[in-house]
Amino acid sequence: MTRDRIYGLSDWNGKKFTVIDTGGFVEGSDDIFEKEIRSQVKIAIEEATSIIFMVDVTTGITDLDDEVAKMLRKTDKDVFLAVNKVDNNSRMLEANDFWSLGFENTFFLSSLTGSGSGELLDAMAEKLADEEPPMDQMPKFAILGRPNVGKSSLVNALLGEDRNIVTDIAGTTRDSIHSKYTKFGKEFMIIDTAGIRKKAKVHEDLEFYSVMRAIKSLDEADVCILMIDAQTGIEAQDMSIFRLAIKRNKGIVVLVNKWDLVQKETNTARDFEKELRIKLAPFNDVPIVFISALEKQRIFKGIELGLEVYENRSRKIKTSELNELMLTIIENTPPPAYRGRLIKIKYVTQLPTYFPAFAFFCNSPKHIKLPYRNFLENKLRENFEFTGVPIGVYFRSK
């Protein structure tokens, strides 16, 4: 089920560390995915501090176990042999056969019940150095889009390595992959996600869980980078992803990928962007960049805009500055009266939320309609830098 390297943060005995789950290792196969998985496993071995070699007590020592053991004996890193599915006394006796693989750090455990996992973690924690700053304190960008739009190609181009498996088969990425970017004075987390398809097209269980993981990654991210295919344009499923990001108050950047494959005339990009913003309305204050992940065209421009959107999302406006500007605008263009009763907005303040949200205090909040709410949001965008960020506008009783 696991194809790419899956990263997750954990801690034990006061030590924080990253756990990397790899795909099942199959030697000598011609299958395109199994060939790529072998490459991913070798990369994980190279970058790991310690290695857990997991085997199955119910199958005994297989020829493949012997091959992997030979490969791991060549490394100078700590290897912990984890004999899994040891959940009764008879299997405990069978597990003793695995000492013949020659690893000093051998542990018998059951992933299903958790028994024996504490001893393994104790031994690992002793070997770990002092903790580094946790990765979750840095900006997080989720790469979202339909299958085969080029998300993994973009991540690989940014990192300068084949971090994710890339083929021309839609749905190659089944899990969400976290990658730390530390180049050119910038530091952030990239989350490559599985392609999100319409529910009607999700037939197999694996793809269902891929979609769920992608949505979970969206919840985890600060900024969502929505990739669309320049050859097909924005489609209904792209709009669903876009609305999902807005609903969760995430920053948004739109990358139009495969722009190198589009036949261009003088105003092709301008016309494409104009049509795109019409479809994104009413929230069309979104950065749009035309890129080619394959040719590495303007990909860093997209990341720079993503960092700007991240800053915009955490922007705080002084209450005095906010009232001086917005109350003047409201005085010149007051909200429509309701049944002859004037609606007066007396005060505005920014709420202490993780995204920009503003409360307008007035005498009749429930009678202010959506058009005026949109008017105030547009004025906030005109006067303050909130490009790429959904804004919350709320009306409260004074």
Phi, psi and omega in degrees: 000322182274125180253309182266175175283126181254128183253139174211145179274142178214171175208150180203131179053039178080001178255127175263139181206164179258131177259131180244116177263130182247166175289159179298132186274122178234116184274135170080008181276149177264357179298135187299321180286318181294326176296316178292323179299319178302318178296318180297320180297317180295322177296317180297320178298319182295322186265355183279152172276315177228157184234130173258117178261108185262132178232170186244117182294333183287339179261346185074189180279116181265169176299324180293322176301317179298319180295316180294320179300317178299319180293320183284335178293340182279344181274151178265011180270160179291126179246128179247117179275118180250109178271110188268164178070024176272085186238017172204171187294321181295322178289332176296321177294318179295328184294337181298338178299335185285350174298337182292346177287346171088021180258126182296319181270083180246131184228140179256126185210173175228113179295331182293316182260342181088355181294137179085348182289330180296319178297320178296315181294323177301313181295321179292318184298326178298330184273348186276144176282176178301150187293150173265166177302133182299143184291339187282003177271352181262163178303143180238125179249125175261125177271112185240156178159175179290165180300143174065028179270349176111021183295311181293326177297323178295315180298315180298321180294321180292319184277341181074024178208160179277074182288324183242152177290130179234120173223173178272013178266122180297139177088020180297317179277118179256337182243171174267128185248126180265129179229132180269127181252120178222077180220153175054036177075011180243146182218122178198172179253131175255130177246106176275131186243160173292149178298138181262121178250167175299148181302326182295338182262359180269098185261320186266152183300319182301317181290328176301312180292331176297316179296318180297320179292324178295318178293323176296322178295323177298319178297326183283334189280159170268320181232133177258122176262105182271116179260130175237158183271121182297334183284330181254345183074186181280131183244178185301322182289327174298319179294325178296317178296317180300313180293326178297318179295320178295316181301327180266010174058043178264151170293150186225135169230134180255124176249122177267102186272164180064031180294337179291343182266357183267133174288128190245148170239190187302315186247026184300311182295318181297315181293321179297315181295321179298314179296322181295317182292329176297318181288331180277349182302148009277343179270084180246014175276065186233134175296134178235126181231135177266120187229170166224108180296326181293316181269359181059036179272121174059020180290325180286334173297319178298321180290320178300319178293325177298319178293324176295318178297322177300317178294319180298323183293333181257012183290136178242133180252134178298140182299320180296317179294320181296314181290320181301319183278307189289324179293329175293316178297318181293323179296321180285327179228081183286160177294149180300144179292154178244112182053044178082357181262125180288138176256122183245124176262120188258337191201148178220141178213153177274135182279151181279061180253169181281356174226161183296120179217140187229140178250126177252119183266126184213177185275344182211071188298326185286350182259007175272124187270168183303317180303321180287326175300316178296324177300313180294321178298317179297322178292323175297319179292324181294325188257345179227153185275097177234027181302132176083007185235127172296141180245134175265126177239119184235147178245129184230156178290135185291000000 
